[in-house]
Every structure is written in C-alpha cells, then in structure tokens.
Amino acid sequence: MFTGKVIGTIALMFVLAQASYAQGIGDIQEYFNDTAISVKATDDPAQKRDLVDNSLRRMSEALDRIDRAGLVSADNRAGVDRLATSVQDKRDELAGRNGYNGVPDAQLNAFADYVVQDMEQADRTITISLVTALLLVIILILVT
C-alpha cells in the first residue's frame, strides 16, 4: 500500500514537472508569437524590423543574464548557449550581418513567422531544464 502511494506520488511529480516545463517553453513561444502578431499588424517596414529585432535582442539579453548568473548546470548551459546562438543568427539574418543577405522588407511578416516556428522546434532540439525555462521567462518579463 505504502509503495503504491510512493510510486503514484513520484509519477505525479514527473507529470507536473513536464507540464511546468512545457508551460515555460510555451511562454517563450507565446512571446515570439505575440511579436509576430504585432509585426503583421504594422504597415511600416521599419517598425516591423524594429519589433522583430527588439524581441530577439531582449531574448539575447535574457539568455546572457541566465548564462552569467551561473545558476544553470553544464547541460543547461549548453542548451542556453545553443538557443543564444540561434537567436543571434536570426538577428544577424534580419540585419544582414555576418554573411547573411538580410531580410527584405516585403518578407518581414514571413520572417516573424519563421522565428515562431523555429522556437516551436527548438523545444525538441534544445534541452533546458524547467528551472532554466522559468528563469528565462522571468527575465524576459523583467527586461521589458
């Protein structure tokens, strides 16, 4: 009887931890989705570009703060570094730096959608813990 309760409790903890992790990643995806919605609602290409760049810059700043805080494990640090590299690559592509041609004004809506889709796929390829995902969300909120 006691063993069944312990196993049930452990299983419940895993389910809740997974749901919390998904919520943290979901918040990050929602952050970029909100940016894409704002980009599509704007007619001025310069404003569109600024919206996307500011969103990516704030994410870079949040990832940098997490990295500098030293609160993440080596495994999480690797995931944070991969995510930071991905975000920086998108900033470079948007601005046409470091070998990228730059995103034409007419394709800014599509680029914003691409960023959202890439972040949705990142949760499958970049592994970070629940604590790191939640720290990232908190720092994103504070950076605004």
N, C-alpha and C positions, 0 to 999 in steps of 0.2 A: 504494500500500500504506500509506504513512505517513498520507495524507489520510483513508483509511478508518478507521484507528485513532483519529485525532483526532476525526473525526465520531462514531464509536462511543463514545468517551470522553465527549464533550460530551452526547450523547444519554443516556448512563448517568447523568451528573451531574444532568440535568434530571429523570429518573425518580426518582432518590434524593432530590433536593430536594423534589419533590412528595410523595413518601412521608413524608418527615420533617415537612413542613408538615401533612399530613393527620394524622400522629400527634400533633402539637402541638394541633391543633384537636380531635382525638379525645379527648385528655386533658382538655380543658376540658369537652367534652360528658360525659365519664365522671364528672367532678367533680359536675356538676349531676345526672346520673343517680343517683349514689350518694346525693345529698341526697334525691331523690325516693323512693328505696327506703327510706331512713331515715324519711321523713315517713309513708309508708304503713305502716311497722312500728310506729308510735307511735299510741297511742289518745288521748292528751291534746292537745286543740286548741292549748293554749298552747305546748306543746313543739313541735308541728308548725310553728306560726308562727315560733317561735324558730329552728328548724332552717333553714327557708327564708330567713328574714331574715339569719341569720348567714352562710349560704352566699353570699347576694347581697352582703352587707356586705364579706366577705372578697374577693370578686371586685372590688368597687368599690375597695377599698384596693390590691389588686394593680395594677389599671389606673391608679390615681392614681400609684403609685410608678413605673410604666413611663413615664407621661407626664412626671413631674417629673425623671426620670433624664436626659432629653434624649438618649437613645441611639437614638431612632427617627426615621426620615425624616418629612418633611412628609406624604407619602402615608400612611404607617403611623400617624402621629399622628391623621390624620382618621379612620382606621378604629378606632383605640383610643378616640377621642372618641365615635364613634357607638356603639360597644359599651358604653362607660361610661354614655352617655345611656340606652340600652336597659335596662341593669341598674338604674340609678337609677329609671327609670319603673316597673320591676317592684317595687322596694322601696316606692315611693310607692303603687302599687296595693295591695300587700299590707297596708300600714298605713293606707290611706285618706287619704293626703295629696295636696296639690296638685291638687285637683279629682277625685280618684278616690274611689269609694264604699267601697273596702276589700273584702277577700276574706272572705266569711262562713266561719265555722269548718267548716261542712259541705262546703265546696269547696276546702279546703286541699290535699287529695290531687290534685285536678284541676289546681289552680294549679301545684303542683310539676311535674306532667307538662307543663303548658303552658310552663314555664320551660325544661325539657329540649328540647321541640320547637322553641322559639324559638331556642335556642342551636344546634340542628342546622341550622336555616335560616339562621342568622347567617353561617355559613361560606360561604354562597353570595352573601350581600348585603353583608357587611362584609369588606373585604380588608385583611389584615395579613400581614406577611412571616413567614417561618419563624423568624427570629431573635426577632421580637416575640412570636410564639405560644409559643416555648420560654421566653422571659423570663417571660411571663405564667404559665406552668405552674410554673416555678421559684419565682416569688414566691408563688404560691398555696400551694405546699408549705411555704414559709418562714413564711407568715402563720399557719398552723395551729398 
